C-alpha cells in the first residue's frame, strides 16, 4: 500500500463551553486555508470552572501510523497564561 501525501485540514468546527469570559475563536477559516502563513486565534481571558474554547481541525482522509500533524501554538507570556499551556 502506498502512503499518499499528507494534506491540509479542509474543515473545522469550534466551540465555547461553560462560563468563559472573553472567549472566542476568530479567523476560523484561516486554520484550513492551506496557507502556512495564516492562522486562527483562540482567546480565553477567563475560563471559569473548567470553561474552555476549542477548535477542531478535520482532515479529508484518515492518517496512517507514523504520520505527524504539526501546528504552532503561541501564547503571550504572562502570569495567567502559564497555566493555560499545561492544558494543551
C-alpha positions in Angstrom: 0.0 0.0 0.0 1.3 3.4 -1.0 1.1 6.2 1.6 -0.5 9.2 -0.2 1.0 12.6 0.5 -0.4 14.3 3.5 -2.8 17.2 3.0 -4.1 20.2 4.9 -7.2 20.2 7.1 -10.2 21.2 4.9 -12.9 21.7 7.5 -13.2 22.9 11.1 -15.5 23.4 14.0 -15.3 25.5 17.1 -16.9 25.6 20.5 -17.0 27.8 23.6 -18.1 25.8 26.7 -19.1 26.9 30.2 -18.6 30.2 31.8 -15.9 31.6 29.5 -15.4 35.3 29.8 -13.8 37.0 26.7 -13.6 33.6 24.9 -13.6 33.4 21.2 -12.3 31.6 18.1 -11.6 34.1 15.4 -10.4 33.8 11.8 -11.5 30.2 11.8 -11.2 29.7 8.0 -7.6 30.7 8.2 -6.8 27.5 10.0 -7.8 25.4 7.0 -6.8 27.6 4.0 -3.7 25.6 3.2 -1.6 28.7 3.7 1.1 28.2 6.3 1.4 32.0 6.9 -2.2 32.4 8.2 -3.8 31.2 11.4 -6.9 31.3 13.5 -6.9 32.7 17.0 -8.3 31.1 20.2 -8.7 33.5 23.0 -9.6 32.7 26.6 -9.5 35.6 29.0 -11.2 33.8 32.0 -12.3 30.2 31.7 -14.2 29.7 35.0 -15.0 26.2 36.4 -13.4 24.3 33.6 -14.7 26.5 30.8 -12.8 26.5 27.5 -12.6 27.5 23.9 -11.6 24.9 21.3 -11.2 24.5 17.5 -11.2 21.1 15.9 -9.5 20.6 12.5 -10.9 18.0 10.2 -8.7 16.3 7.5 -10.0 14.9 4.2 -8.7 11.5 4.9 -7.6 9.4 7.9 -3.9 9.3 8.7 -1.6 6.3 8.7 0.6 5.0 11.6 3.7 7.2 11.7 2.0 10.3 10.2 2.6 13.5 12.0 0.5 16.6 12.5 2.3 19.9 13.1 0.9 23.1 14.3 2.2 26.2 16.1 0.8 27.4 19.4 1.7 30.8 20.6 0.8 32.4 23.9 1.7 35.8 25.2 4.0 35.5 28.2 2.1 36.4 31.4 1.2 35.0 34.8 -2.3 34.0 33.7 -1.0 32.3 30.6 1.4 29.9 32.3 -1.4 27.5 33.5 -3.0 27.5 30.0 0.0 25.9 28.3 -0.2 23.0 30.7 -3.7 22.1 29.3 -2.6 21.7 25.7 
